[in-house]
Amino acid sequence: MTPAATRRPLPDLVRHLMAAGVAMPLIYFGIQVAAAPFYRGYSFLSRDASSLGSPVSTAPWIFNDGMLALAAVTLATAAAFLSAPASSRVGRGLAILTGIALASAGLGSLNAFLHPLPDPRHTEGLLAAVGSGLIVLPVLMSAIFWRAGARAAAVATAVAYLGLIPLTTGLVQRACMRAGVDFAGYQWFLNNYQGLIQRIAAIVVFVPVGVVAFVLQRRRAEEGRGR
C-alpha cells in the first residue's frame, strides 16, 4: 500500500478544535482595536497591549475578557495538536511539542485576564512565567511549514523570528557597548516604539499559528470529502 493509502486523516474532533487556532490572531488583534477607543490618547506605536486592560481605560473589561477568550481558543488549539494521531502530517513528536507550547501560551493569556495591569503578577507571577512557552511557537511553526512542504513560509517565519531577537533581547545594545558605538538613536526607538515592536512580535507568533491551523483544518475537510 502507498503512504497516501495508509495515512489516516485527523479525527473530526481535532479538526473542530483546530478551527480555534485560526481565530487566535483575529482575537488577539481584534480585542485591541475594540478596546483602544476607550483609552484616551492610546498609541499602538508606543503603548503595549496590556495597558488597554488597566484602570486608565474606561472599559478595561474589553481587553481583559478578550484575553480570557484568547486563552480558551489557545488551549483548544493546544488540545487539537496534543490529540493529533501519529499518522497526522505534523508528526506526533512535533505535534506534542506544539501542543505544550500552545498550552503554555494559553495559560499566559489566562494570567493576563486574572491579573491585569497594574498588578505585578501580570508579568512577574508564576502563571506569567509558565506562559513563556509562547516564544518558541515561531520555531515550531517553521518546522511544521517545512514538514508540510511550505518551504517559503517556513523560511519567512524563521527569518522574521531571528530578526526579532536583537529587538527583544538587548543584543544590539550589548554589541554596541562592546564596540564603543553610540546607540542613543536605537535606544530612543526602543523606548518610544514599544507598542510597534510588541505587535510585530505578535504577528510573528500568532499569524503562523493561524495559517497552520487553517491549512490543517482545510486538508482534513478535503480528505473527508474524498472518502
Secondary structure, 3 states (H helix, E strand, C coil): CCHHHHCCCCCHHHHHHHHHHHHHHHHHHHHHHHHHHHCCCCCCCCCCHHHHHCCCCCCHHHHHHHHHHHHHHHHHHHHHHHHCCCCCCCCHHHHHHHHHHHHHHHHHHHHHHHCCCCCCHHHHCHHHHHHHHHHHHHHHHHHHHHHCCCHHHHHHHHHHHHHHHHHHHCHHHHHHHHHCCCCHHHHHHHHHCHHHHHHHHHHHHHHHHHHHHHHHHHHHHHHHHHC
